[in-house]
Amino acid sequence: MNFDYYAMNRGTRARVTEWARERGWETPSTILKPLLASLLYRHRLSLICEQIDLVTDHLFVIHDAIDRAIGEGNLVAIVLLKERLGEEKTKLEALGRLLDKENPMRKGNDDTDRQIANAREYPMEELLSSYGCVVKFRRTRCPVHEGKNPSSFEVKGNRGRCHSCSWTGDSIDLVMKM
């Protein structure tokens, strides 16, 4: 996805949105940028944690191999395994530093929280219209289960609720569900 769309002024964005609608394409939505950034951030953290788990497993295997080599009295294996143990510990320290750098709890890093708050405040009615739902009197058809009833989905206080399928949520929940 090209994020140049978000750097445009309001009038240009409206023309691009209209141009996309004329061709039957899905229109870009400003809700997607913070949501995508949040999802990528969480994915990056999960990859780091996955690597930490893998290195920790390697450390346990190496420790077991060292214990076996000591029991057998194999000095060459002990030396090689100790070198390998040092390499794995270095990897673990590097991953720990990377996780500290990416830490969501670190002070002064409220970008993600601010982006999520902005995404939650995105008008539900505008988001529904980007999915092709016509909102009249805070009601529309349900985009979640693609209902036919034009008044089954109610928007109240920037949250949506379907009276047919019982789905409830805010803007982020709707984008994730769709």
N, C-alpha and C positions, 0 to 999 in steps of 0.2 A: 504494500500500500504506500502511495506517495503522500507524504504529509505536507507538501507544498500547498494543498487545499486549505490548510488551517492558517497559513500565513497570509491569505488573501483578505482584502477588505470585505465588508458586508455585502456591498453591491455586486462585486465580482463573484462572491460565493453564491449569491442568489441566482445569477446568470448561469453559473456552472451547474447548480442544482436543477434549474429549469431545463437546461440542455440535456442533462442525464434523464430527467423524467420524460422528455419528448421521445427519447430513444428507447424507453422502457427499461432503463438501467436502474440499479439500486443507487439512491442518492447518498453521497457521503454525509456522515453525521458527526457532529463535534463530540458526541458521546464516545465514539470509538477510539479517539486518540488517548484519553486518560485510561480507558478500560484496557486497551491493548498494552499500554505502558505498564499498567499494574500486572497484567497477566504475564508479560515477558519478564518482569522483575521477579515474580514468584517462581516462574520456571527456572530462571537463572539461580535463585536460591536453592531450589530443589536439586538442580544438577550439582551444585557445590556440595550439598549434604550427601548426595548419592556417592560422590567421589570420596568424601570423608569416610563413609561406611565401607567402601571398597578397600581403602587403605587400612582401615582398622581391622578388617577381616584378614588382610595380608599380614599385618603385624601378629595376629594370633597364630596364623599358620607358621610364620617364621619362628615364633617362640616355641611352638610345639616341635618344629624340626630341630631347633637348637637343643632342646631337652633330649630328643632322641640321639642326636650326634654326641652329646655329652655321655649318655648311657653307653654308646658304642665305643667311645674313646676316639672318634674320628676328628682329629685336630684340623685337617684341611677343610672339612665341611663346616666346622665351627667358625673358622676365620671367614669363609665365604658368606655364611649366613649372617654373621655380625655386620659385614659390609652391607649386605642387602637390608638388614634391619636399620642401619644408619640412613640408607637411601629412602626407605619408607617413612622414617621419622621426619626427614627433611621435607618430603612431600606433604606429610600431615601438618607440619608447621606452616608451609606455604598456603595450604588450603585453609588453615585457621586464620591466617592473616587476610586472605581473600574474603572469608566469611565475616571477619570483623569490619572490613571495608564496606561490604554490602549490607551490614547489619541494619535491619529496619528499626531497631530500638536505639540506635546511635543518636546522641543528642545533635540537634541542628539539621537533621534530615527529615523534614516534614513534607517533602515534595510529594511523596506517594500518598500520604494522608490527605493533603490538600487536593490532589488530583481526584482521589476517590470522593471527597466531599463535593467537588465541583461536578463530578459525574452524577452523584445522587441528586443534586439540585437541578439537573437538566430537566426541562419541562417534559413531563410524561406525554402530554398531548402532542407535542412536536415530534417526539420519538415515535409515537403511534402513527402519525401521519407519514413518517419516513418508511414505515412498514406497510403503507397503503390503506390504513384504516381512517375513515372519516369520522372525526369526533364532533358530535353535536350534543350540546347540553351535558357535557362531561360523560357521555356514554358512546360506545362504539361496539363493533363486533369484536370477539376475543381473538387476538392474534396468536395466542398460545395454542389453542386447539382448533383454530380456524373455524370458529362457529359461524353459523348463518344468521343468528339472532342479532340485529343491529343495536340492541341495547343490553346485551349480556355483560359487557365489560364496563365497569364504572371507574372513573378517575376522581380521586378525592385526596386533597392534600399532597399532591405529587406522588401518589401511590396508586396502583391499579389493583382491581379485584374483579375476577370473573365470577358471576353468580351461577354459571353452568358447571365449569370444571373446578371451581374453588381455588384457582390460582390467585395468589396475592404477592405483591412485591413492589419494589421501586424501580427506577430506571436501569440500574445495574442488573438487578435480577431479571428484568425483561430482556435485556440484550444477551445475557448469559443463556436464558431459556431459548431464545430464538436462534 
